[in-house]
């Protein structure tokens, strides 16, 4: 065996020597090969394959390594398609990139690193899908978009990006300086976004990762203004092309969160000026804004939000809370401009036009009060949502004693539901649901709300000074209709509105003022006020096509019965209510006459019906001419008022009478349960 092995050794030695010689020869050939002779053939090949002019303008060189080959281009120009605004996709003084040639042998082109010196980059995206970086003659073919570049280093240069569908025209300039520490690459941005000025600057690391695997994230910092919106962010990102692995602290300010829809594609509500901070993260198609805090106008806000674009329809979820919600901040939700207080509440944000500066705030008696600004329901079809909101306290409610509130907002396939909706009001509750079907135009809107156990003395201003102790108020609002604004919906809505209360105590002086009982008022002023028993009260309207017709308007006390009739036109915003007092006692100096509530919502007018009052006054004058004492006979009230059947009154108030109102009320209460996931 030994002699056999020794006999073959010279053969293996010869084979090894030959192989080694071939390797050395290949290395020497590659190392000293005049690569520049391939420059023109490469220029022609790339130009023919892409349909654009490609040129290495000065020199081509290749430096082979064990796993990678480094390709150096001294001067490079790559043209854009003819339809593009910028003539060049890329024009650089120098380009250097690495090729994984073992993958190249397997038919895969991978560039782990690309370095550009003073590049001018021109990117453009058309609404029909064409893009300048799709490297084929068909520039709308997304399969030809390169996804092969890993790390990018930029030494100065510029970038232009025009995206017509996004209404973005951006110009960026880069400046590289090693003395800036871990973020030596500085950039400045200017341009237009939705025809609003766009300006900003920032810094980042010397190596940008466009597409990555599992590499260390690089730092990024930006300060950007777009119109009235201002964004500051500082953190890290793993992949620049997709922003995957983003982890940054952000500070966002602006006039209206709803204005961000064209940029973010998220149907955020209309709001007063905002300032929000939080930790923004992105992992794949999931965006998260964690531990957000800030202000929406005068109200504080905190919580967590998520936006998932991986689903067939993007989904927004989260839970938000306000320690104090200011009612002035809710106006933009229903189409009103913000109040002056709310518009100026956020530091560093220019106040938007306020309600006082718009037609909504002009002191015109014929102006419309109900918000008539169209609400953009089309946005509701762009995503789904499931968000819980809680307000621990509600401030600035003027005469309406709101305590707290909560709502679950669910958006599914273009249908928005607020269910459950709970408001603490006057030690009681308003609870129910609102449904907006934005798949129809005008939108189908239904509201079904129940009023439970509200304390009337908290609802009536200065009731404590009238020595009144009312019972608890219950009621309901059932309305359904079509409209793209609050005014449009109410102007054609049908259903019913009702409120009722049982026994209580109230000031007799208040009743006599309403009844114009001069004798009783004089007596109370001399002897003091006294309480009377409130037997029952009910206010019930049948609503048909925007007209509220009084079905049951009654206030019954031990002293007086007040009966009302009339209607309220929600489309014209006009009212015509007549209230007739009927006393149960006898009194002189009585000018009992119907009370009239008329005018518009903007300028209501309360008065008395002139004819009966004039008749009594004329009679008093005539009798007074005969004998002054007889003049009092004309104002003597004999007290024909009778107790109302409170059981029947309250029963009637609970049920609409007209078929149109009943159908509208039934439709309002018939709302399919939300199918979204509860947060």
C-alpha positions in Angstrom: 0.0 0.0 0.0 2.9 2.3 0.8 4.5 1.8 -2.6 1.1 2.2 -4.3 0.5 5.6 -2.6 4.0 6.8 -3.3 3.5 5.9 -6.9 0.4 8.1 -7.3 1.7 11.1 -5.3 3.4 12.8 -8.2 0.0 12.8 -10.1 -1.9 14.6 -7.3 0.9 17.0 -6.9 0.7 17.8 -10.6 -3.1 18.1 -10.5 -2.9 20.4 -7.4 -0.2 22.5 -9.1 -2.3 22.9 -12.2 -5.4 23.9 -10.2 -3.4 26.3 -8.1 -1.9 27.7 -11.3 -5.4 28.2 -12.8 -6.6 30.0 -9.7 -3.5 32.3 -9.6 -4.0 32.9 -13.3 -7.6 33.8 -12.9 -6.8 36.1 -10.0 -4.0 37.8 -12.0 -6.3 38.1 -15.0 -9.1 39.6 -12.9 -6.8 41.8 -10.9 -5.1 43.2 -14.0 -7.9 42.9 -16.5 -8.6 46.2 -18.3 -12.2 46.5 -17.1 -12.6 49.8 -18.7 -12.8 48.1 -22.2 -16.2 46.8 -21.1 -17.5 50.3 -20.4 -19.1 50.9 -23.8 -20.6 47.4 -24.2 -22.1 47.8 -20.7 -23.5 51.2 -21.7 -25.1 49.8 -24.8 -26.5 46.7 -23.0 -28.2 48.6 -20.2 -29.5 51.3 -22.5 -31.1 48.6 -24.8 -32.6 46.6 -21.9 -34.2 49.6 -20.2 -35.0 51.9 -23.1 -33.1 54.7 -21.5 -29.6 56.1 -21.9 -27.1 54.7 -19.5 -23.5 55.9 -19.5 -20.4 55.4 -17.4 -18.8 58.6 -18.5 -15.2 58.3 -17.5 -13.9 55.0 -16.2 -15.0 51.5 -15.1 -13.0 49.4 -12.6 -13.6 46.2 -10.7 -11.7 45.1 -7.5 -12.5 41.4 -6.8 -12.6 40.0 -3.3 -13.2 36.6 -1.7 -17.0 36.9 -1.6 -17.7 40.3 -3.1 -16.5 42.3 -6.0 -16.3 46.1 -5.7 -17.3 48.0 -8.9 -16.2 51.6 -9.3 -17.8 53.9 -11.8 -16.1 57.2 -12.3 -19.0 59.3 -13.6 -22.4 57.8 -14.2 -25.6 59.0 -15.9 -28.8 57.1 -16.1 -31.7 58.9 -17.9 -35.3 59.0 -16.8 -38.2 58.1 -19.2 -39.2 60.8 -21.6 -42.4 61.6 -19.6 -40.5 62.5 -16.4 -39.8 66.0 -15.3 -36.1 65.4 -14.3 -33.9 64.3 -17.2 -31.9 61.9 -15.0 -32.8 59.1 -12.6 -29.2 59.2 -11.4 -26.3 61.4 -12.2 -23.2 61.1 -9.9 -19.6 62.1 -9.9 -18.7 58.7 -8.6 -20.5 55.5 -7.8 -19.2 52.5 -6.0 -21.1 49.3 -5.2 -20.4 45.7 -4.1 -21.7 42.7 -6.0 -22.2 39.3 -4.4 -20.9 37.4 -7.4 -21.7 34.0 -6.0 -25.3 35.0 -6.0 -24.8 36.5 -9.5 -23.8 33.0 -10.7 -27.1 31.7 -9.4 -29.0 34.4 -11.4 -29.6 36.8 -8.5 -28.2 40.4 -8.5 -27.6 41.7 -5.0 -25.8 44.9 -4.1 -25.0 44.8 -0.4 -23.6 48.4 -0.4 -23.9 51.4 -2.7 -21.9 54.6 -2.3 -22.7 57.8 -4.2 -20.6 61.0 -4.5 -22.5 64.2 -5.2 -25.5 62.4 -6.8 -28.5 64.1 -8.4 -31.5 61.8 -8.1 -34.8 62.3 -9.9 -37.8 60.2 -8.7 -41.3 60.6 -10.0 -44.5 58.6 -9.4 -47.5 59.1 -11.7 -51.2 58.5 -10.8 -51.4 55.7 -13.4 -48.6 53.7 -11.6 -45.7 54.7 -13.8 -42.5 55.3 -11.8 -39.0 56.4 -12.9 -37.3 53.7 -10.9 -39.1 50.8 -12.7 -36.1 49.6 -14.8 -37.9 48.5 -18.0 -39.4 50.0 -21.0 -42.8 49.6 -19.3 -42.3 51.9 -16.3 -45.6 50.8 -14.7 -44.3 47.3 -14.4 -43.6 47.0 -10.6 -41.9 43.7 -11.1 -38.9 45.6 -12.5 -38.5 47.9 -9.5 -35.1 47.0 -8.0 -35.2 45.6 -4.5 -31.5 44.7 -4.5 -29.8 47.5 -2.6 -28.9 47.0 1.0 -26.8 49.9 2.5 -26.5 53.3 0.9 -23.8 56.0 1.6 -24.4 59.5 0.2 -21.7 62.1 0.2 -23.7 65.3 -0.5 -26.0 65.6 -3.5 -29.7 66.3 -4.2 -32.9 64.4 -4.6 -36.1 65.4 -6.4 -39.4 63.5 -5.7 -42.6 64.3 -7.5 -45.7 62.2 -6.6 -48.8 63.6 -8.4 -51.4 61.4 -6.8 -50.0 62.3 -3.3 -49.8 66.0 -4.4 -46.1 66.0 -3.3 -43.2 67.9 -4.9 -40.1 67.6 -2.8 -36.5 68.7 -3.1 -33.8 67.5 -0.7 -30.1 68.5 -0.4 -27.6 66.4 1.5 -24.4 67.5 3.2 -21.9 65.1 4.7 -19.6 66.1 7.6 -17.7 63.6 9.7 -17.4 66.1 12.6 -21.2 65.6 13.4 -20.7 62.4 15.4 -23.1 59.5 14.9 -25.2 61.5 12.5 -22.9 63.1 10.0 -25.3 63.2 7.1 -27.5 66.4 7.2 -30.4 67.0 4.9 -32.7 70.0 4.1 -36.1 69.6 2.5 -38.4 72.0 0.8 -41.3 71.8 -1.6 -45.1 71.5 -1.6 -47.5 69.1 0.0 -51.1 69.4 -1.1 -50.2 72.9 -2.3 -49.0 73.9 1.1 -45.4 74.8 1.8 -43.2 71.9 2.9 -39.9 72.7 4.7 -37.7 70.8 7.1 -34.2 69.5 8.0 -32.7 66.7 9.8 -29.7 64.4 10.4 -29.0 60.7 10.0 -26.1 58.2 10.1 -23.5 57.9 7.4 -25.0 54.6 6.2 -28.7 54.3 5.2 -30.3 50.9 5.1 -32.8 50.7 2.3 -33.6 47.0 2.6 -32.4 45.0 5.3 -32.1 41.9 7.0 -31.1 41.9 10.5 -28.7 44.8 10.8 -28.4 47.4 13.5 -30.9 50.3 13.0 -29.3 53.6 12.1 -30.2 57.0 13.8 -32.5 59.5 12.3 -33.7 63.0 13.2 -36.2 65.3 11.5 -37.9 68.6 12.0 -40.6 69.1 9.3 -43.3 71.7 8.6 -46.1 71.1 6.1 -48.6 73.9 6.0 -49.8 74.4 9.6 -48.6 71.0 10.7 -45.2 70.5 12.5 -43.5 67.2 13.1 -40.4 66.5 15.2 -39.0 63.0 15.5 -35.8 61.5 16.8 -35.0 57.8 17.0 -33.8 54.9 14.9 -35.0 53.0 11.8 -33.9 49.7 10.3 -35.0 50.1 6.7 -35.4 53.5 5.0 -37.4 52.3 2.0 -40.3 50.9 4.1 -39.5 52.7 7.5 -39.6 49.2 9.0 -38.1 49.0 12.5 -38.9 52.7 13.2 -38.6 53.6 16.8 -38.8 57.3 17.5 -40.1 59.9 19.9 -42.4 62.2 18.0 -43.9 65.6 18.6 -46.8 66.5 16.3 -48.7 69.8 16.2 -51.2 71.4 13.8 -54.5 73.0 13.3 -56.7 69.9 12.7 -56.0 66.2 12.9 -58.5 65.7 10.0 -56.2 67.5 7.7 -53.7 64.6 8.0 -55.9 62.2 6.0 -54.3 62.9 2.6 -50.9 62.3 4.1 -51.5 59.3 6.4 -54.6 57.7 4.8 -56.1 57.6 8.3 -59.7 59.0 8.7 -59.0 61.0 11.9 -61.8 63.3 13.2 -62.0 67.0 12.7 -60.4 68.7 15.7 -59.3 72.0 17.1 -55.5 72.7 17.1 -53.5 69.7 18.6 -50.2 68.9 20.2 -49.4 65.2 20.6 -46.2 63.5 21.8 -45.5 59.7 21.9 -43.4 56.8 20.9 -44.0 55.9 17.2 -43.0 52.4 16.1 -43.4 50.4 12.9 -43.1 46.7 12.5 -44.0 45.4 9.1 -47.4 46.9 8.3 -48.3 47.7 11.9 -47.8 51.3 13.1 -48.1 52.0 16.8 -48.2 55.3 18.7 -47.6 54.4 22.3 -48.0 56.4 25.5 -49.3 59.4 23.6 -50.0 62.5 25.6 -51.0 66.0 24.5 -53.9 68.4 23.9 -56.8 68.7 21.5 -57.6 72.4 22.0 -58.4 72.9 25.7 -58.7 69.2 26.4 -56.0 66.8 27.4 -55.6 63.4 25.7 -53.6 60.3 26.4 -53.6 56.6 25.4 -52.3 54.2 22.8 -53.2 53.8 19.1 -52.4 51.2 16.4 -52.9 51.3 12.6 -52.6 47.9 10.9 -52.2 48.1 7.1 -51.7 44.3 6.7 -55.5 43.7 6.7 -57.5 43.9 3.5 -59.0 47.1 4.8 -56.6 49.1 7.1 -57.7 49.0 10.7 -57.3 51.7 13.4 -57.5 50.6 17.1 -56.8 52.1 20.4 -57.9 53.4 23.8 -57.9 57.2 24.6 -58.8 59.1 27.8 -59.2 62.8 28.8 -59.0 63.9 32.4 -60.9 67.0 31.4 -62.8 67.4 28.1 -63.8 70.9 27.2 -67.1 71.2 25.3 -65.6 73.9 23.1 -63.4 71.3 21.5 -66.3 69.2 20.1 -67.5 71.8 17.6 -65.3 70.7 14.7 -66.7 67.1 15.0 -70.1 68.3 13.8 -68.9 70.8 11.3 -68.5 74.0 13.4 -65.3 76.1 13.4 -63.5 76.1 16.8 -64.2 78.8 19.4 -61.6 81.5 20.0 -60.6 79.8 23.3 -60.1 76.4 21.6 -58.3 77.8 18.6 -55.7 79.6 20.7 -55.1 76.8 23.3 -52.1 75.1 21.7 -48.8 76.9 21.9 -46.8 77.1 18.7 -49.8 76.5 16.4 -51.3 79.4 14.4 -55.0 79.7 15.3 -57.4 78.5 12.5 -60.5 80.6 11.6 -62.9 80.6 14.6 -66.6 80.4 14.8 -66.7 84.2 15.5 -64.9 84.9 12.2 -67.2 82.8 10.1 -70.8 83.1 9.0 -71.7 80.7 11.8 -70.8 83.4 14.4 -72.4 86.5 12.8 -75.2 88.1 14.8 -77.8 87.8 12.0 -81.3 86.8 13.4 -81.9 84.8 10.2 -78.6 82.9 10.3 -78.7 79.1 10.6 -77.6 77.7 14.0 -77.4 74.0 13.1 -74.1 73.1 11.5 -74.5 72.9 7.8 -70.9 72.3 6.7 -70.7 69.0 4.7 -69.0 66.2 6.7 -66.6 64.1 4.7 -68.2 60.7 5.1 -66.3 59.3 2.1 -63.3 59.0 4.3 -65.1 56.4 6.5 -64.9 54.0 3.6 -61.1 54.1 3.6 -60.6 52.0 6.8 -62.1 50.2 9.7 -61.7 51.2 13.3 -62.4 50.3 16.9 -61.5 53.0 19.5 -62.6 53.5 23.1 -62.7 57.0 24.5 -63.4 58.1 28.1 -63.7 61.6 29.5 -63.3 61.7 33.3 -64.8 65.2 33.5 -66.5 67.6 31.1 -65.9 71.3 31.5 -67.3 74.5 30.0 -70.8 73.1 29.5 -72.5 76.5 30.3 -76.1 75.7 31.4 -75.9 72.0 30.6 -74.4 70.1 33.6 -72.4 67.4 31.9 -70.3 65.3 34.3 -68.4 62.7 32.4 -68.7 60.5 29.2 -67.5 57.5 27.3 -68.0 56.1 23.8 -66.9 53.1 21.8 -66.3 54.1 18.2 -66.5 51.3 15.7 -66.1 51.7 11.9 -66.8 48.6 9.8 -67.1 48.7 6.0 -68.1 52.3 5.8 -70.6 52.2 8.8 -69.7 54.2 11.8 -71.3 53.4 15.2 -71.0 55.1 18.5 -72.2 52.3 20.7 -72.3 52.4 23.7 -72.5 56.2 24.1 -72.8 57.3 27.7 -72.9 60.8 29.1 -73.3 61.7 32.7 -75.8 64.7 32.8 -77.3 66.4 35.9 -76.6 63.4 38.1 -78.3 61.2 35.5 -77.4 59.6 32.2 -77.9 60.0 28.5 -77.2 56.6 27.0 -77.7 55.0 23.6 -76.1 54.7 20.1 -75.6 56.6 16.9 -75.1 54.9 13.5 -73.9 56.6 10.3 -74.0 54.5 7.1 -71.5 56.3 4.8 -72.0 53.7 2.1 -75.1 55.7 1.1 -75.2 59.2 -0.2 -76.6 61.2 1.5 -75.5 59.2 4.6 -78.1 57.2 6.5 -77.9 58.5 10.1 -79.8 57.0 13.1 -79.7 58.2 16.7 -81.4 56.3 19.6 -80.7 57.9 23.0 -82.4 57.4 26.4 -82.5 60.0 29.2 -82.4 58.5 32.6 -82.9 60.0 36.1 -81.6 63.5 35.4 -82.1 66.0 38.2 -84.2 68.9 36.9 -83.0 71.4 39.4 -79.5 70.9 37.9 -80.8 71.5 34.4 -82.7 74.7 35.2 -80.4 77.7 35.7 -80.6 79.2 39.2 -83.2 76.7 40.3 -81.8 76.8 43.8 -82.7 80.4 44.1 -86.3 79.6 43.2 -86.6 77.1 46.1 -87.5 74.4 43.7 -87.0 70.7 44.1 -87.9 68.9 40.9 -88.3 65.2 40.3 -86.2 63.1 38.0 -86.3 63.6 34.3 -86.6 60.7 31.9 -86.9 60.8 28.1 -85.7 59.7 24.7 -84.5 60.8 21.3 -85.2 58.5 18.4 -84.4 60.1 15.0 -83.5 58.7 11.6 -82.9 60.4 8.3 -80.5 61.1 5.5 -77.9 63.9 5.3 -74.3 64.8 4.9 -74.4 67.5 7.6 -76.1 67.9 10.9 -78.5 70.5 9.5 -79.2 68.3 6.4 -79.9 65.3 8.6 -82.2 67.0 11.1 -83.9 68.9 8.3 -85.4 65.7 6.9 -85.4 63.4 10.0 -88.3 61.5 11.4 -88.9 59.9 14.8 -89.9 61.3 18.2 -88.4 63.3 21.0 -89.9 63.2 24.5 -89.1 64.0 28.1 -91.2 63.6 31.2 -91.0 64.0 35.0 -93.1 63.1 38.0 -93.8 64.8 41.3 -91.7 67.6 42.8 -91.7 71.1 44.4 -91.3 74.4 42.6 -91.6 78.1 43.3 -95.1 79.5 43.0 -93.6 82.9 42.1 -92.2 81.4 38.9 -95.6 80.1 38.0 -97.3 83.4 38.6 -94.7 85.3 36.5 -95.4 82.9 33.6 -99.2 83.4 34.2 -98.9 87.2 34.5 -100.7 87.0 37.9 -100.1 90.5 39.3 -102.1 90.0 42.5 -100.2 86.8 43.5 -96.9 88.4 42.7 -97.7 91.4 45.0 -98.8 89.0 47.7 -95.6 87.0 47.4 -93.5 90.1 47.5 -95.2 91.2 50.7 -95.5 87.8 52.4 -92.7 85.7 50.8 -92.6 83.0 48.2 -94.1 79.5 48.8 -93.6 76.2 47.1 -96.3 74.4 45.0 -96.5 70.7 44.1 -95.4 69.7 40.7 -97.7 66.9 39.7 -96.2 66.0 36.4 -94.7 67.4 33.2 -94.2 66.1 29.7 -92.8 67.4 26.5 -93.3 65.1 23.5 -92.9 65.8 19.8 -93.7 63.6 16.8 -91.0 64.3 14.1 -91.8 63.9 10.4 -89.5 65.1 7.6 -87.8 67.6 9.8 -90.9 69.1 11.5 -91.4 68.5 15.2 -95.2 68.6 16.0 -96.1 68.9 19.7 -98.0 65.8 20.7 -98.0 66.4 24.4 -96.7 69.7 26.0 -97.9 69.9 29.6 -96.9 71.2 33.0 -99.3 70.4 35.9 -98.9 71.9 39.4 -101.2 72.3 42.3 -101.6 76.0 41.3 -101.7 76.1 37.5 -101.9 73.8 34.4 -99.8 74.8 31.4 -100.9 73.3 28.1 -98.8 73.8 24.9 -99.3 73.3 21.2 -97.2 74.1 18.2 -94.3 72.9 16.0 -90.6 73.4 15.4 -89.3 73.3 11.8 -85.7 71.9 11.9 -85.1 72.6 8.2 -86.1 76.3 8.4 -84.9 76.6 12.1 -88.2 78.3 13.1 -90.5 77.6 15.9 -94.1 78.4 16.8 -95.2 77.3 20.3 -98.2 78.5 22.2 -98.4 77.8 26.0 -101.8 78.4 27.7 -101.8 78.8 31.5 -105.0 77.7 33.4 -104.9 78.6 37.1 -106.6 76.5 39.7 -106.9 79.4 42.2 -108.7 82.7 42.3 -106.8 85.9 42.0 -107.2 89.5 41.0 -104.8 91.5 38.8 -104.6 88.5 36.5 -103.8 89.0 32.8 -103.9 85.3 31.8 -103.0 85.1 28.2 -101.2 82.6 26.1 -97.4 82.7 26.0 -95.8 82.6 22.6 -92.4 81.2 21.7 -91.6 82.1 18.1 -88.7 83.3 15.9 -85.7 81.4 14.7 -83.1 79.3 16.5 -80.7 82.2 16.2 -83.2 84.8 17.5 -86.0 83.2 19.6 -88.7 85.6 20.8 -90.8 85.0 23.8 -94.0 87.1 24.4 -97.7 87.1 25.1 -100.6 86.8 22.6 -101.7 90.4 22.2 -105.5 89.9 21.5 -106.6 88.3 24.8 -104.3 90.7 26.7 -105.7 93.7 24.9 -109.3 92.6 25.4 -108.8 92.3 29.2 -107.0 95.6 29.2 -109.8 97.3 27.2 -112.4 95.9 29.6 -110.5 97.1 32.6 -110.3 100.6 31.1 -114.0 100.7 30.3 -115.0 99.5 33.7 -112.5 101.9 35.3 -114.3 104.8 33.7 -117.4 103.9 35.6 -115.8 102.9 38.9 -112.0 102.2 39.5 -112.9 99.2 41.7 -114.7 97.6 38.8 -111.5 97.7 36.7 -110.2 94.9 38.9 -113.1 92.7 37.9 -111.7 92.4 34.4 -108.6 90.9 35.8 -110.3 88.5 38.2 -109.3 84.9 37.5 -112.0 82.4 38.6 -109.6 79.4 38.4 -111.1 77.0 35.9 -108.0 74.9 35.6 -108.4 71.1 36.4 -105.9 68.5 37.5 -104.4 66.7 34.5 -104.5 62.9 34.3 -100.8 62.4 34.9 -100.9 58.7 34.3 -102.4 59.2 30.9 -100.1 62.2 30.1 -97.0 60.2 30.8 -98.3 57.2 28.8 -99.0 59.4 25.8 -95.6 61.0 26.0 -93.9 57.6 25.8 -95.4 56.6 22.4 -95.4 58.5 19.1 -98.8 58.9 17.4 -98.2 59.6 13.7 -97.2 56.7 11.5 -94.3 58.6 10.0 -92.9 59.5 13.4 -93.4 55.9 14.7 -91.7 54.5 11.6 -88.8 56.9 12.0 -88.4 56.1 15.7 -88.5 52.4 15.0 -85.8 52.7 12.4 -83.6 54.8 14.7 -83.7 52.1 17.4 -83.2 49.3 14.8 -79.4 49.4 14.5 -77.3 46.3 13.8 -74.8 45.5 16.4 -71.2 46.6 15.6 -69.0 43.8 14.3 -65.6 45.3 15.1 -63.3 44.1 17.8 -63.6 45.8 21.1 -60.5 47.4 22.5 
